Amino acid sequence: MGLTAEQLKMGLDALAANEPAFAERLKSIGYPEPRIRARGYETLLRTIVGQQVSVHAANAVWGRLDAALGSAANPAALAAASDEVLRAAGLSRQKSGYARSLANHVVSGKLDLDALPADDEAAIAQLIDIKGIGRWSAEIYLLFAEGRGDIWPAGDLAVQIEVGRMLGMADRPSEKRTREVAEAWRPHRGAAAIFTWHSYGEAAKAKTSKVPL
């Protein structure tokens, strides 16, 4: 599971004690809610299904997969399914390939989602070996499903925007710069990431509320 509310509070309090920008923003918007997903195959498959489609569309595809396979959460059933079955459920040819890659990794034992390496980079390397799972998806999985406290998805646009905004940068920092500035935030970069999403959302709500009727 992901970082609990208690773990988030502890991490953010530690960050605020050393980084005035966090302390100021935390005082303004408060602590974020935990972002928790289940560990395992289903969460990763849902990530693939949900790529570049709305939540409603992804849920519809998932429902059809569940009906066609008996259980969408069964990797063996997906690995054995024909291309026609997967297409009828709503998966494109590309997504079918991604889903098969994940299912085959799990069924063959090449990927054990209950025993990923303790080293974050080694775990990311195993996950991105799956077609359709890039670094960002791997990082999000490790943060939300495994609660790894020092995961830092520096390639995320909202993370970059909020790091730049909180630190008073003139421009949105690059992924490289976003990684560099966060070195000082170890080992609480996971809490920092969740806080930047919280901050981004609060800033968006504040902006919307100022639009004249």
Secondary structure as GFF3:
##gff-version 3
##sequence-region A 1 213
A	DSSP	alpha_helix	5	18	.	.	.	ID=ss1
A	DSSP	alpha_helix	20	29	.	.	.	ID=ss2
A	DSSP	alpha_helix	41	49	.	.	.	ID=ss3
A	DSSP	alpha_helix	55	69	.	.	.	ID=ss4
A	DSSP	alpha_helix	75	80	.	.	.	ID=ss5
A	DSSP	alpha_helix	83	89	.	.	.	ID=ss6
A	DSSP	alpha_helix	93	108	.	.	.	ID=ss7
A	DSSP	alpha_helix	120	127	.	.	.	ID=ss8
A	DSSP	alpha_helix	135	144	.	.	.	ID=ss9
A	DSSP	alpha_helix	157	166	.	.	.	ID=ss10
A	DSSP	alpha_helix	175	181	.	.	.	ID=ss11
A	DSSP	three_ten_helix	182	185	.	.	.	ID=ss12
A	DSSP	alpha_helix	189	209	.	.	.	ID=ss13
###
